[in-house]
């Protein structure tokens, strides 16, 4: 791996780890040996448990996983990664780092957006400048000084300090989508949120909210022509109803949040892709007032949790004990070594007494209308915390009311549970929590977070993978020491199943991007 690729090295391990687990199951659901040659045409029906929320499918605003999955099909990034995790060309064909503060990308000259507008360097500049102005990904560009078109198909990025994670960021499939300055720039807010006009293989042509999202083949796609004519993502908020649709053959593929239901789908003959634990069930803290302003209350909260029991009982084993980064990331710390992470009720009670809060009352808001498989975690946490004298009030909140927190940085009381998206590099999990402008950052001016913020900034400026890994470990320890975030477990983003007797050439990926749909095809 040459010098220009070192920033992708950390990602290589996580993708290798995750892909290694992506095996077929379900016995009768395989059938690839009899598939024959690819056939063009057909509509793939894919059942999903959630649809995009606030921000719709606007690639510059939306950050919900349901939106990222759709956008990763409709839009492209500068670079991408293959199944081995190696950084590869996408809209950029070459990239180089002439010095520690500069990256130069050569772009494809044969690409058009689905609305017919040509792709060039101006679109890349527009996309990154728009991202830098706000949104959940703005913190990834905190050290970017400028991005400019240095040719019709050449873009140069300049930084105020070395950024050891930038190549990871621009090759992540859900981080920096490239939009058309002409098309996106003149579109209405409604158009941006309900349709797409990207360079990807399929584009959203209809969103029947509460029912389905339809994507049609992009006739101007710059890659190999896709086989499928349409992909219809049908909404099944009740995952038991989704399982019934699988068993009845109403859908050819499905995504489950509940792993036990996915296993039942596999027993019905569908193929089950076994993904790694890439999604933290993150619980973000607002320490500005109330009991959680005291670090000892936060430490007692952490010590009162029995995370292995949460994994084994609340999640029925379909999860892993985790912190930040999640268990499926190679940068994940050994949780046994983390401070205040192994359950100790006596010490938790002592810390509460020391804080003058022997019986604190804390509110946890969570998405009550989606991700029902996660709800037992919060309910079991309530029981565990009560044993230490902590009252956890559970507030089931509609996704529509919680989504402004992760889209625009709206505040919350005490704690909010928001399952996180997999990130391109380890420090990205804590950037929204610690850096200025982060949607989960309520730590500005709080001395408890100062050391962690410094370690994060040092890691971002690392000039070698070894230095980066060491700083990530230190950051995890400090975050646990001050309890700046709570993570009860990590889960796969989705458990994907598909009927391999009907859908051919498909396999799930570690990025949950469904990138293989570009080359998948249906039996006719």
C-alpha positions as CSV (number, residue, x, y, z in Angstrom):
1,X,0.0,0.0,0.0
2,X,1.6,3.3,-1.1
3,X,1.6,6.5,0.8
4,X,-1.6,7.9,-0.6
5,X,-3.5,4.9,0.7
6,X,-2.4,4.7,4.3
7,X,-5.5,6.4,5.6
8,X,-7.6,3.5,4.3
9,X,-5.6,1.0,6.3
10,X,-7.8,1.2,9.4
11,X,-10.9,0.6,7.3
12,X,-9.4,-2.5,5.7
13,X,-9.5,-4.4,8.9
14,X,-13.1,-3.5,9.8
15,X,-14.3,-4.5,6.3
16,X,-12.4,-7.7,6.3
17,X,-13.8,-8.6,9.8
18,X,-17.4,-7.8,8.8
19,X,-17.3,-9.4,5.3
20,X,-15.8,-12.6,6.8
21,X,-19.1,-13.1,8.6
22,X,-21.3,-12.5,5.6
23,X,-22.1,-16.1,4.8
24,X,-25.3,-17.6,3.3
25,X,-27.7,-19.5,5.5
26,X,-31.1,-21.0,5.3
27,X,-30.2,-24.0,3.2
28,X,-32.8,-24.0,0.4
29,X,-32.3,-20.2,0.0
30,X,-29.1,-20.6,-1.9
31,X,-29.6,-22.0,-5.4
32,X,-26.9,-19.9,-7.1
33,X,-25.5,-22.9,-9.0
34,X,-28.6,-23.1,-11.1
35,X,-29.0,-19.3,-11.8
36,X,-27.7,-19.3,-15.3
37,X,-26.8,-16.1,-17.2
38,X,-28.0,-12.7,-15.9
39,X,-31.3,-11.6,-17.3
40,X,-32.3,-7.9,-17.8
41,X,-35.5,-6.6,-16.4
42,X,-37.9,-7.1,-13.5
43,X,-38.9,-5.4,-10.3
44,X,-37.2,-6.3,-7.0
45,X,-39.5,-5.9,-4.0
46,X,-37.5,-5.4,-0.8
47,X,-39.3,-5.1,2.6
48,X,-37.8,-2.6,5.1
49,X,-38.8,-1.7,8.7
50,X,-38.4,2.1,8.4
51,X,-38.5,4.9,5.9
52,X,-36.5,8.1,5.9
53,X,-37.5,10.6,8.5
54,X,-36.6,14.3,8.9
55,X,-34.8,15.6,5.9
56,X,-36.3,12.9,3.7
57,X,-33.7,11.6,1.3
58,X,-31.9,14.9,0.9
59,X,-28.2,13.7,0.7
60,X,-27.0,17.0,2.3
61,X,-29.4,16.9,5.3
62,X,-30.7,13.4,6.0
63,X,-28.7,11.2,8.4
64,X,-31.2,8.5,9.3
65,X,-30.0,5.0,8.3
66,X,-33.1,4.5,6.2
67,X,-32.2,7.6,4.1
68,X,-28.5,6.6,3.9
69,X,-29.3,3.3,2.4
70,X,-31.4,4.9,-0.4
71,X,-28.9,7.6,-1.0
72,X,-26.0,5.2,-1.3
73,X,-27.7,3.6,-4.2
74,X,-28.7,6.9,-5.9
75,X,-25.5,8.9,-5.3
76,X,-21.8,8.2,-5.6
77,X,-18.8,9.3,-3.6
78,X,-15.3,10.4,-4.8
79,X,-13.8,7.0,-3.8
80,X,-15.1,3.7,-2.6
81,X,-13.9,0.4,-1.1
82,X,-14.0,-3.1,-2.5
83,X,-14.9,-6.2,-0.5
84,X,-11.4,-6.4,0.9
85,X,-11.6,-2.8,2.1
86,X,-9.1,-1.5,-0.4
87,X,-9.7,2.2,-1.3
88,X,-10.6,2.3,-5.0
89,X,-11.8,4.8,-7.7
90,X,-15.4,5.9,-8.0
91,X,-16.1,9.4,-9.3
92,X,-12.4,10.1,-8.8
93,X,-9.9,8.1,-10.9
94,X,-6.7,9.1,-9.2
95,X,-5.7,10.8,-5.9
96,X,-2.5,12.0,-4.5
97,X,-1.1,13.8,-1.4
98,X,1.7,16.1,-2.5
99,X,2.2,17.2,1.1
100,X,0.6,16.6,4.5
101,X,-1.9,19.5,4.0
102,X,-3.0,18.8,0.5
103,X,-5.0,16.2,-1.4
104,X,-5.5,16.3,-5.2
105,X,-8.2,14.2,-7.0
106,X,-8.5,13.6,-10.7
107,X,-12.2,13.1,-11.7
108,X,-14.0,11.0,-14.3
109,X,-14.9,13.0,-17.5
110,X,-17.6,10.7,-18.7
111,X,-20.3,11.1,-16.0
112,X,-23.6,12.8,-16.1
113,X,-26.2,13.2,-13.3
114,X,-29.5,11.5,-13.9
115,X,-31.1,14.9,-14.7
116,X,-28.7,15.2,-17.6
117,X,-26.4,17.8,-16.1
118,X,-22.6,17.0,-16.7
119,X,-20.4,16.1,-13.7
120,X,-17.3,18.1,-13.2
121,X,-15.0,19.6,-10.5
122,X,-17.5,22.4,-9.7
123,X,-20.0,19.8,-8.4
124,X,-17.4,18.3,-6.0
125,X,-16.6,21.8,-4.7
126,X,-20.3,22.6,-4.3
127,X,-21.0,19.3,-2.5
128,X,-18.1,19.7,0.0
129,X,-18.7,23.4,0.7
130,X,-22.4,22.6,1.3
131,X,-21.5,19.9,3.7
132,X,-19.0,22.1,5.5
133,X,-21.7,24.7,6.1
134,X,-23.6,22.4,8.5
135,X,-25.2,19.0,9.2
136,X,-24.0,15.9,10.9
137,X,-21.0,15.5,8.7
138,X,-19.6,19.0,9.0
139,X,-17.4,18.0,11.8
140,X,-15.5,15.7,9.5
141,X,-14.2,18.7,7.6
142,X,-13.2,20.8,10.6
143,X,-9.6,21.1,9.4
144,X,-10.4,21.7,5.8
145,X,-9.3,25.2,4.8
146,X,-10.5,25.1,1.2
147,X,-11.7,23.0,-1.7
148,X,-11.3,24.3,-5.2
149,X,-11.5,23.3,-8.8
150,X,-8.0,23.3,-10.2
151,X,-9.1,22.0,-13.6
152,X,-12.4,21.0,-15.2
153,X,-11.9,17.5,-13.7
154,X,-9.4,18.2,-10.9
155,X,-10.2,19.1,-7.3
156,X,-7.7,20.2,-4.7
157,X,-8.4,20.1,-0.9
158,X,-6.2,22.1,1.5
159,X,-6.1,21.6,5.3
160,X,-5.0,23.7,8.3
161,X,-3.3,20.6,9.8
162,X,-2.7,17.0,8.7
163,X,-6.0,15.0,8.6
164,X,-5.3,11.3,8.9
165,X,-9.0,10.4,8.4
166,X,-9.8,12.3,5.2
167,X,-9.3,9.4,2.8
168,X,-11.4,7.2,5.0
169,X,-14.2,9.9,4.9
170,X,-14.3,10.3,1.1
171,X,-14.3,6.6,0.5
172,X,-17.1,5.8,3.0
173,X,-20.4,5.1,1.2
174,X,-22.6,7.2,3.3
175,X,-20.5,10.2,4.2
176,X,-19.9,12.6,1.3
177,X,-22.4,12.1,-1.6
178,X,-21.7,14.2,-4.7
179,X,-24.6,16.3,-5.9
180,X,-25.1,18.4,-9.0
181,X,-24.6,22.1,-8.4
182,X,-27.0,22.8,-11.3
183,X,-29.7,20.3,-10.4
184,X,-29.5,20.1,-6.6
185,X,-28.6,23.8,-6.3
186,X,-31.9,24.9,-8.0
187,X,-34.2,22.2,-6.6
188,X,-36.8,23.0,-4.1
189,X,-36.6,21.6,-0.6
190,X,-39.5,19.2,-1.4
191,X,-37.7,17.9,-4.5
192,X,-34.5,17.4,-2.6
193,X,-36.3,15.4,0.1
194,X,-38.5,13.2,-2.0
195,X,-36.6,12.5,-5.2
196,X,-33.0,11.9,-6.3
197,X,-30.8,13.2,-9.1
198,X,-27.5,11.5,-8.6
199,X,-24.9,9.6,-10.6
200,X,-25.8,6.2,-9.0
201,X,-27.3,3.1,-10.7
202,X,-30.9,3.7,-9.5
203,X,-32.9,6.9,-8.8
204,X,-35.9,7.6,-6.6
205,X,-38.9,8.3,-8.9
206,X,-41.7,8.0,-6.4
207,X,-42.1,8.0,-2.6
208,X,-45.5,7.1,-1.4
209,X,-44.9,8.0,2.3
210,X,-45.9,5.3,4.7
211,X,-46.0,2.8,1.9
212,X,-43.0,2.5,-0.4
213,X,-40.1,4.1,-2.2
214,X,-39.6,3.2,-5.9
215,X,-36.2,3.5,-7.6
216,X,-35.8,3.1,-11.3
217,X,-32.7,2.3,-13.4
218,X,-30.6,5.3,-14.3
219,X,-30.3,5.1,-18.1
220,X,-27.3,7.4,-17.9
221,X,-25.4,5.5,-15.3
222,X,-21.6,5.6,-16.0
223,X,-20.9,2.1,-14.8
224,X,-22.0,-1.2,-16.2
225,X,-25.7,-1.2,-17.0
226,X,-27.8,-2.6,-14.1
227,X,-30.1,-5.5,-14.8
228,X,-33.0,-4.6,-12.7
229,X,-35.6,-2.2,-14.0
230,X,-37.0,-1.2,-10.6
231,X,-36.4,-1.6,-6.9
232,X,-39.4,-1.1,-4.7
233,X,-38.7,-0.7,-1.0
234,X,-41.9,-1.6,0.8
235,X,-42.5,-0.3,4.3
236,X,-43.3,-2.8,7.1
237,X,-43.0,-0.9,10.5
238,X,-44.2,-4.1,12.2
239,X,-41.4,-6.6,11.6
240,X,-43.7,-9.6,12.3
241,X,-45.7,-8.5,9.3
242,X,-42.5,-8.3,7.3
243,X,-41.7,-11.8,8.3
244,X,-45.1,-12.9,7.1
245,X,-44.4,-11.2,3.8
246,X,-41.2,-13.1,3.5
247,X,-42.8,-16.4,4.3
248,X,-45.6,-15.7,1.8
249,X,-43.2,-14.7,-0.9
250,X,-44.5,-11.2,-1.2
251,X,-41.0,-9.8,-1.1
252,X,-37.8,-11.2,-2.6
253,X,-35.5,-9.6,0.1
254,X,-35.9,-7.9,3.5
255,X,-34.1,-6.0,6.2
256,X,-34.8,-6.8,9.8
257,X,-33.6,-5.0,12.9
258,X,-34.8,-8.0,15.0
259,X,-32.2,-10.7,14.5
260,X,-34.5,-13.4,15.8
261,X,-37.1,-12.6,13.1
262,X,-34.3,-12.7,10.4
263,X,-33.4,-16.2,11.6
264,X,-37.0,-17.3,11.2
265,X,-36.9,-15.9,7.7
266,X,-33.8,-18.0,7.0
267,X,-35.5,-21.1,8.3
268,X,-38.2,-20.4,5.7
269,X,-35.6,-20.8,2.9
270,X,-34.2,-17.3,2.6
271,X,-30.4,-16.6,2.6
272,X,-29.2,-14.7,5.7
273,X,-26.3,-12.4,5.5
274,X,-24.4,-12.5,8.8
275,X,-23.1,-9.0,9.4
276,X,-20.7,-7.8,12.1
277,X,-21.7,-5.6,15.1
278,X,-21.2,-2.3,13.4
279,X,-23.9,-0.2,15.0
280,X,-23.7,1.1,18.5
281,X,-26.9,1.5,20.5
282,X,-25.6,4.8,21.5
283,X,-27.0,6.8,24.4
284,X,-26.0,10.5,24.3
285,X,-25.7,12.6,27.4
286,X,-26.8,16.2,28.1
287,X,-24.8,17.1,31.2
288,X,-25.7,20.8,31.2
289,X,-28.1,20.4,34.1
290,X,-29.6,17.7,36.4
291,X,-27.9,14.7,38.0
292,X,-25.8,13.9,35.0
293,X,-23.8,17.1,35.3
294,X,-21.9,15.3,38.1
295,X,-19.3,12.9,36.8
296,X,-19.8,10.6,39.7
297,X,-23.5,10.1,38.9
298,X,-22.5,9.3,35.3
299,X,-19.9,6.8,36.6
300,X,-22.4,5.2,38.9
301,X,-24.8,4.9,36.0
302,X,-22.2,3.1,34.0
303,X,-21.2,0.8,36.8
304,X,-24.8,-0.2,37.5
305,X,-25.1,-1.7,34.0
306,X,-24.6,-5.4,33.4
307,X,-23.8,-5.2,29.6
308,X,-23.3,-8.9,29.1
309,X,-26.8,-9.5,30.5
310,X,-28.2,-6.9,28.1
311,X,-26.6,-8.7,25.2
312,X,-27.6,-12.2,26.3
313,X,-31.1,-11.6,27.7
314,X,-32.5,-8.3,26.3
315,X,-31.0,-8.9,22.8
316,X,-31.2,-12.7,22.8
317,X,-27.5,-12.9,21.9
318,X,-28.0,-10.9,18.7
319,X,-25.5,-8.2,19.9
320,X,-22.1,-7.7,21.4
321,X,-20.7,-5.9,24.4
322,X,-19.4,-2.6,23.1
323,X,-18.2,0.9,23.6
324,X,-17.0,3.5,21.2
325,X,-16.1,2.5,18.5
326,X,-18.5,-0.4,18.2
327,X,-17.5,-4.1,18.7
328,X,-17.2,-4.7,15.0
329,X,-14.6,-2.0,14.4
330,X,-10.9,-2.9,14.6
331,X,-10.4,0.2,16.7
332,X,-12.8,-1.1,19.3
333,X,-11.3,-1.2,22.8
334,X,-11.2,-4.2,25.1
335,X,-14.2,-3.3,27.3
336,X,-12.7,-5.4,30.2
337,X,-10.0,-2.7,30.5
338,X,-12.2,0.3,30.4
339,X,-12.8,2.3,33.7
340,X,-16.3,2.2,35.2
341,X,-17.4,-0.5,32.7
342,X,-17.6,-3.7,34.7
343,X,-20.7,-3.9,36.9
344,X,-20.1,-2.9,40.6
345,X,-23.2,-2.0,42.5
346,X,-21.5,-1.2,45.7
347,X,-19.1,1.3,44.1
348,X,-22.0,2.8,42.1
349,X,-23.9,3.4,45.4
350,X,-20.8,4.9,47.0
351,X,-20.3,7.3,44.1
352,X,-23.9,8.4,44.3
353,X,-23.6,9.1,48.0
354,X,-20.4,11.1,47.3
355,X,-22.2,13.1,44.7
356,X,-25.0,13.8,47.1
357,X,-27.5,12.1,44.8
358,X,-28.3,8.7,46.4
359,X,-31.5,8.4,44.4
360,X,-31.2,10.3,41.2
361,X,-34.0,10.4,38.7
362,X,-33.0,10.4,35.0
363,X,-35.0,10.5,31.8
364,X,-34.1,8.4,28.7
365,X,-35.8,9.2,25.5
366,X,-35.8,6.6,22.8
367,X,-37.5,5.9,19.4
368,X,-40.8,4.3,20.6
369,X,-42.2,3.7,17.1
370,X,-39.3,2.0,15.4
371,X,-36.5,-0.5,16.3
372,X,-38.7,-2.5,18.7
373,X,-36.0,-5.1,19.0
374,X,-33.9,-2.5,20.9
375,X,-36.6,-1.6,23.4
376,X,-35.9,-4.5,25.8
377,X,-32.4,-3.1,26.3
378,X,-33.8,0.1,27.7
379,X,-36.3,-1.7,29.8
380,X,-33.6,-4.0,31.3
381,X,-31.3,-1.0,31.9
382,X,-34.2,0.5,33.9
383,X,-34.3,-2.7,36.1
384,X,-30.5,-2.8,36.5
385,X,-30.2,0.9,37.4
386,X,-32.9,0.6,40.0
387,X,-30.7,-1.9,42.0
388,X,-28.2,1.0,42.4
389,X,-30.9,3.4,43.5
390,X,-31.2,5.2,40.1
391,X,-34.7,5.8,38.7
392,X,-34.6,5.7,34.9
393,X,-37.8,7.2,33.4
394,X,-38.3,5.8,29.9
395,X,-39.8,8.2,27.4
396,X,-41.0,6.4,24.2
397,X,-40.8,9.2,21.6
398,X,-41.9,9.1,18.0
399,X,-39.0,9.1,15.5
400,X,-40.3,12.3,14.0
401,X,-39.7,14.1,17.3
402,X,-36.3,12.6,17.9
403,X,-34.9,13.1,14.4
404,X,-34.3,16.8,14.7
405,X,-31.6,15.9,17.3
406,X,-29.5,14.1,14.8
407,X,-30.4,16.3,11.8
408,X,-30.1,19.8,13.2
409,X,-28.7,19.4,16.7
410,X,-31.9,20.0,18.7
411,X,-31.4,19.6,22.5
412,X,-32.8,16.9,24.8
413,X,-33.2,16.2,28.5
414,X,-30.7,13.9,30.3
415,X,-30.3,11.0,27.9
416,X,-31.4,10.1,24.3
417,X,-30.9,6.8,22.6
418,X,-30.1,7.0,18.9
419,X,-28.6,3.9,17.2
420,X,-25.6,5.2,15.3
421,X,-24.4,4.6,11.8
422,X,-21.1,2.8,11.1
423,X,-18.4,5.4,10.6
424,X,-15.4,5.5,8.2
425,X,-12.8,5.7,11.0
426,X,-12.8,5.2,14.7
427,X,-12.7,8.9,15.8
428,X,-15.7,9.7,13.7
429,X,-18.0,8.1,16.3
430,X,-17.1,10.8,18.8
431,X,-16.7,13.8,16.6
432,X,-20.5,14.7,16.8
433,X,-20.2,14.4,20.6
434,X,-17.0,16.4,21.2
435,X,-16.4,18.8,18.4
436,X,-17.9,22.2,17.9
437,X,-21.0,22.0,15.8
438,X,-21.5,18.3,16.6
439,X,-25.2,17.4,16.8
440,X,-24.7,15.6,20.1
441,X,-22.3,18.0,21.6
442,X,-23.4,19.4,24.9
443,X,-19.8,19.4,26.3
444,X,-18.5,22.8,25.1
445,X,-16.9,24.5,28.1
446,X,-17.2,21.4,30.3
447,X,-13.8,20.5,31.7
448,X,-14.8,16.9,31.9
449,X,-14.5,16.6,28.1
450,X,-11.4,18.7,27.6
451,X,-8.8,15.9,27.6
452,X,-11.0,13.7,25.3
453,X,-11.4,16.6,22.9
454,X,-7.7,17.1,22.8
455,X,-7.1,13.4,22.1
456,X,-9.6,13.4,19.3
457,X,-8.0,16.3,17.6
458,X,-4.6,14.7,18.0
459,X,-5.9,11.5,16.5
460,X,-7.4,13.4,13.5
461,X,-4.0,15.0,12.9
462,X,-2.0,11.7,13.2
463,X,0.5,11.1,10.5
464,X,0.8,7.3,10.8
465,X,-1.7,4.5,11.3
466,X,0.2,3.4,14.5
467,X,0.0,6.8,16.1
468,X,-3.7,7.0,15.1
469,X,-4.5,3.6,16.7
470,X,-2.7,4.5,19.9
471,X,-4.6,7.8,20.2
472,X,-7.9,6.1,19.5
473,X,-7.3,3.7,22.5
474,X,-6.4,6.6,24.7
475,X,-9.6,8.4,23.6
476,X,-11.8,5.4,24.4
477,X,-10.3,5.1,27.9
478,X,-10.8,8.8,28.6
479,X,-14.4,8.8,27.3
480,X,-15.1,5.9,29.6
481,X,-13.3,7.6,32.5
482,X,-15.5,10.7,32.2
483,X,-18.6,8.8,30.9
484,X,-19.1,11.1,28.0
485,X,-21.4,8.6,26.3
486,X,-23.1,5.3,27.2
487,X,-23.2,2.3,25.0
488,X,-25.2,-0.7,26.3
489,X,-24.4,-2.9,23.2
490,X,-23.6,-3.0,19.5
491,X,-25.7,-4.7,16.8
492,X,-25.7,-5.3,13.1
493,X,-27.2,-2.3,11.2
494,X,-29.7,-4.7,9.6
495,X,-30.0,-8.4,9.3
496,X,-30.5,-8.9,5.5
497,X,-32.3,-11.8,4.0
498,X,-33.0,-12.6,0.4
499,X,-34.5,-15.4,-1.8
500,X,-31.4,-16.6,-3.7
501,X,-33.6,-18.8,-5.9
502,X,-35.1,-15.5,-7.3
503,X,-32.5,-12.8,-6.6
504,X,-29.1,-13.6,-8.0
505,X,-25.7,-12.0,-7.8
506,X,-26.5,-10.3,-4.5
507,X,-24.6,-10.4,-1.2
508,X,-24.8,-8.0,1.7
509,X,-21.8,-5.8,2.5
510,X,-20.2,-4.4,5.6
511,X,-21.4,-0.9,4.8
512,X,-25.1,-1.8,4.6
513,X,-25.1,0.1,1.2
514,X,-26.6,-2.8,-0.8
515,X,-24.0,-2.0,-3.5
516,X,-24.4,-5.4,-5.0
517,X,-27.8,-4.4,-6.3
518,X,-25.9,-2.7,-9.2
519,X,-25.1,-6.2,-10.6
520,X,-28.0,-8.3,-9.1
521,X,-30.7,-9.7,-11.3
522,X,-34.0,-11.6,-11.0
523,X,-35.2,-14.9,-12.4
524,X,-38.0,-14.1,-14.9
